Amino acid sequence: MQPTRFVELDPARPLTALTATARGIIDGNFIRAAQRAHTELMTAVAEAGHLPAVRSRLGIFPDEPKAPDDARCRYLAGVLFGHDLASGQGACVRPSIPIRGSLAWMPIAPGRHAVFTHVGPYDTLHRSWQAIYQEWLPRSGETLRPAPPMELSLDSPDDVPLPELRTEIWLPLA
């Protein structure tokens, strides 16, 4: 797997995501945790009337898994309001949304990212992650920096057939 592109997130244009957190890798994936976190997040955004301002939907991975089934590993569902991460267009804003449950505002780490495009259903994303970490990264000469990697959903399963679903994997580089 090769990067689709490299992106530099400018520290002068800070990005802050509204996130919801769930825990647990089961059978090698975060699908159940992601569903819980995204449901909590999108319910709060919809109730506050801010769905039209969502420009980017994220999955953020702040913890390194300790095992294929790591019940404590966190998955953060996130959204950016006003900023499209894929194109770099728009100004990021923080609308007024009641913070409850696991909701929190989280800054997105600025700096250089290798961006990979996965095509297919979410339950096959782990294959792309494995190829990146086991094949591309050791051969690339690149090193990681201490910032969480992310997934950026480019499509929705509501709009695109699962085999055509596109998700970008953003890997923070030193």
C-alpha positions in Angstrom: 0.0 0.0 0.0 1.4 3.4 -1.0 0.3 6.9 0.2 -2.2 8.7 -1.9 -0.6 12.0 -0.9 1.2 13.8 1.9 -0.5 16.6 3.8 0.9 19.3 6.1 -1.7 20.5 8.7 -0.7 24.1 9.4 -0.4 25.0 13.1 -1.4 28.5 12.2 -4.9 27.1 11.2 -5.7 24.9 14.2 -8.3 22.2 13.9 -10.5 21.1 16.8 -12.8 18.1 16.6 -15.9 17.4 18.7 -15.3 13.7 19.8 -17.1 10.9 21.6 -15.2 8.0 23.1 -15.8 4.3 23.3 -13.4 1.5 24.2 -12.6 -2.0 22.9 -11.1 -3.9 20.1 -13.0 -7.1 19.5 -11.9 -9.7 16.9 -9.2 -7.3 15.8 -11.4 -4.3 15.0 -13.1 -1.3 16.5 -16.4 -1.8 14.8 -18.6 -2.0 17.9 -16.7 0.8 19.7 -17.0 3.0 16.5 -20.7 2.4 16.3 -21.2 3.4 20.0 -19.0 6.5 19.7 -20.5 7.7 16.4 -24.0 7.2 17.6 -23.4 9.3 20.7 -21.6 12.0 18.7 -24.0 12.3 15.9 -27.1 12.2 18.2 -25.6 15.2 20.1 -24.8 17.1 16.9 -28.2 16.5 15.5 -30.0 17.5 18.7 -28.0 20.7 18.7 -29.0 21.4 15.1 -25.5 21.4 13.7 -25.5 18.5 11.3 -25.3 20.8 8.2 -22.0 22.3 9.5 -20.2 18.9 9.7 -17.6 18.8 6.9 -15.4 15.9 8.1 -16.2 12.7 9.9 -13.2 11.1 11.7 -12.0 8.1 13.7 -9.1 8.9 16.0 -6.9 6.3 17.6 -5.1 7.7 20.7 -3.9 4.4 22.1 -1.6 1.7 20.8 -3.4 -1.7 21.0 -1.8 -4.1 23.5 -3.4 -7.1 21.9 -5.7 -8.1 19.0 -8.6 -7.9 21.5 -7.8 -4.9 23.8 -10.9 -4.0 25.8 -9.2 -0.8 27.1 -8.1 0.7 23.8 -10.0 3.9 22.9 -11.7 4.8 19.7 -12.7 8.5 19.3 -15.4 9.4 16.8 -14.9 13.0 15.7 -16.4 15.7 13.5 -14.9 18.9 12.2 -17.4 21.8 11.7 -16.8 24.1 8.7 -13.5 22.4 7.6 -13.2 19.7 4.9 -10.0 17.8 5.9 -9.8 16.0 2.5 -9.6 19.2 0.5 -8.2 21.5 3.3 -11.0 24.0 2.5 -13.0 26.0 5.1 -12.5 27.4 8.5 -12.8 25.1 11.5 -15.4 26.4 14.0 -16.7 25.3 17.4 -20.5 25.6 17.5 -22.3 25.6 20.8 -23.1 22.0 21.7 -23.9 20.7 25.2 -20.9 18.6 26.4 -22.3 15.5 28.1 -21.4 11.8 28.3 -18.0 11.2 26.6 -18.2 14.3 24.4 -15.1 16.5 24.4 -13.3 19.0 22.1 -9.9 17.6 20.9 -7.3 19.5 18.9 -6.1 17.7 15.8 -2.3 17.5 15.8 -0.8 19.8 13.1 2.2 18.6 11.1 2.9 16.2 8.2 0.7 13.2 7.5 1.0 10.3 5.0 -2.5 9.8 3.7 -3.6 6.4 2.3 -6.9 5.6 0.7 -8.8 2.4 1.6 -11.6 1.3 -0.7 -14.1 -1.1 0.8 -16.2 -1.7 3.9 -15.1 -0.6 7.3 -14.6 -4.2 8.5 -11.7 -4.6 6.0 -9.8 -1.4 7.2 -7.6 -3.5 9.5 -5.9 -5.0 6.3 -4.9 -1.5 5.1 -3.6 -0.6 8.6 -1.5 -3.8 8.7 -0.1 -3.1 5.2 0.9 0.4 6.2 2.6 -0.5 9.5 4.1 -3.9 8.4 5.1 -3.1 4.8 5.1 0.6 3.9 6.4 2.2 7.1 9.5 0.0 7.5 10.5 0.5 3.9 9.6 4.2 3.6 12.4 5.7 5.7 9.7 7.7 7.5 9.2 7.8 11.3 6.1 8.4 13.2 5.6 11.3 15.6 3.7 11.2 18.8 0.2 12.1 17.6 -2.8 9.8 17.0 -3.4 8.4 13.6 -6.9 9.0 12.1 -9.4 7.8 9.6 -11.4 10.2 7.5 -14.6 8.9 6.0 -15.0 10.2 2.5 -18.3 8.5 1.8 -21.2 7.1 3.9 -22.6 3.5 3.7 -26.0 5.3 3.3 -24.9 6.7 -0.1 -22.3 4.4 -1.5 -22.2 0.5 -1.9 -19.9 -1.0 0.7 -17.3 -2.2 -1.9 -16.9 1.4 -3.1 -16.8 3.0 0.3 -13.7 5.3 0.6 -11.8 6.0 3.9 -8.5 7.8 4.2 -6.0 6.7 6.8 -3.9 9.7 8.1 -0.6 8.6 9.6 1.4 11.4 11.5 5.0 11.6 10.4 8.0 13.2 12.0 
